Amino acid sequence: MHSLGLAIQWGPIGGNSLNASQRAEAVFVGAQPQRIKSLLEVMERFLNQSHPVVSSFVKAEADTSSENKPENNHLVDSVTRILGEILASLLDLNAHMKTK
């Protein structure tokens, strides 16, 4: 039995949305920033597919000191921060991306 799937590997996003520290971090991790247009095209394909959407990640070791306690973040919050500091509470989570 074969399962179909589409994987998206997150990385830095290029363009004017990157500030100086983000550009430096992108160089540090050795990743080439992806163009916004490319990101949106893949996200549209990903979100409009007929197959289940799942998520997985490798969690980094967290600093457990009291001043650096990790917050309870949901996947949607994390993705929206990556896409440009959008507040997830302003998004309609039941909305569909516009199809051509």
C-alpha positions as CSV (number, residue, x, y, z in Angstrom):
1,M,0.0,0.0,0.0
2,H,1.3,3.4,-1.0
3,S,0.5,6.7,0.7
4,L,0.6,10.0,-1.1
5,G,1.9,13.1,0.5
6,L,3.5,16.4,0.1
7,A,6.2,17.6,2.5
8,I,7.1,21.2,3.1
9,Q,10.5,22.0,4.6
10,W,10.4,25.3,6.4
11,G,13.2,27.8,5.9
12,P,13.9,31.5,5.6
13,I,11.7,33.6,3.4
14,G,13.5,36.2,1.2
15,G,12.3,39.6,0.1
16,N,11.8,42.8,2.0
17,S,10.2,41.0,4.9
18,L,13.5,39.9,6.4
19,N,15.2,42.3,8.8
20,A,19.0,42.4,9.3
21,S,19.0,39.8,12.1
22,Q,16.9,37.4,10.1
23,R,19.2,37.7,7.1
24,A,22.2,37.0,9.3
25,E,20.4,34.0,10.8
26,A,19.5,32.7,7.3
27,V,23.2,32.9,6.4
28,F,24.2,31.2,9.7
29,V,22.0,28.1,9.0
30,G,23.3,27.9,5.5
31,A,19.8,28.1,3.9
32,Q,19.0,30.1,0.8
33,P,15.9,32.3,1.4
34,Q,12.9,31.2,-0.6
35,R,10.9,33.7,-2.7
36,I,7.5,34.7,-1.3
37,K,5.8,33.8,-4.6
38,S,7.3,30.3,-4.5
39,L,6.2,29.9,-0.9
40,L,2.6,31.0,-1.7
41,E,2.4,28.7,-4.7
42,V,3.5,25.6,-2.7
43,M,1.2,26.6,0.2
44,E,-1.8,26.9,-2.1
45,R,-1.1,23.5,-3.6
46,F,-0.6,22.0,-0.2
47,L,-3.8,23.4,1.3
48,N,-5.9,22.5,-1.7
49,Q,-4.9,18.9,-2.0
50,S,-7.4,16.1,-1.4
51,H,-5.1,14.2,1.0
52,P,-4.9,14.6,4.7
53,V,-2.7,17.4,6.1
54,V,-0.4,16.4,9.0
55,S,2.4,18.1,10.7
56,S,5.6,16.9,12.4
57,F,8.7,18.5,13.7
58,V,11.9,17.8,15.7
59,K,11.6,19.8,18.9
60,A,14.8,21.5,20.0
61,E,15.9,21.2,23.6
62,A,14.3,24.0,25.5
63,D,16.0,26.1,28.2
64,T,13.9,25.3,31.2
65,S,15.0,28.2,33.4
66,S,12.1,30.3,34.7
67,E,12.8,33.3,32.5
68,N,12.9,31.3,29.3
69,K,9.8,29.1,29.9
70,P,8.4,28.0,26.5
71,E,4.9,29.2,25.8
72,N,2.1,26.9,24.7
73,N,2.1,27.6,20.9
74,H,-0.2,26.0,18.4
75,L,0.8,25.0,14.9
76,V,-1.3,27.8,13.4
77,D,0.4,30.4,15.6
78,S,3.8,29.2,14.6
79,V,3.1,29.1,10.9
80,T,1.6,32.6,10.9
81,R,4.6,34.0,12.7
82,I,6.9,32.4,10.1
83,L,4.8,33.9,7.3
84,G,5.2,37.5,8.6
85,E,4.1,38.2,12.1
86,I,0.4,37.8,11.4
87,L,-1.8,37.4,14.4
88,A,-3.6,34.0,14.2
89,S,-6.6,35.4,16.0
90,L,-7.3,37.6,13.0
91,L,-7.5,34.7,10.5
92,D,-10.6,32.8,9.6
93,L,-9.4,29.2,10.2
94,N,-12.3,27.9,8.2
95,A,-11.6,30.0,5.1
96,H,-10.3,28.3,1.9
97,M,-7.6,29.7,-0.3
98,K,-8.9,31.1,-3.5
99,T,-8.7,28.6,-6.4
100,K,-8.0,29.5,-10.0
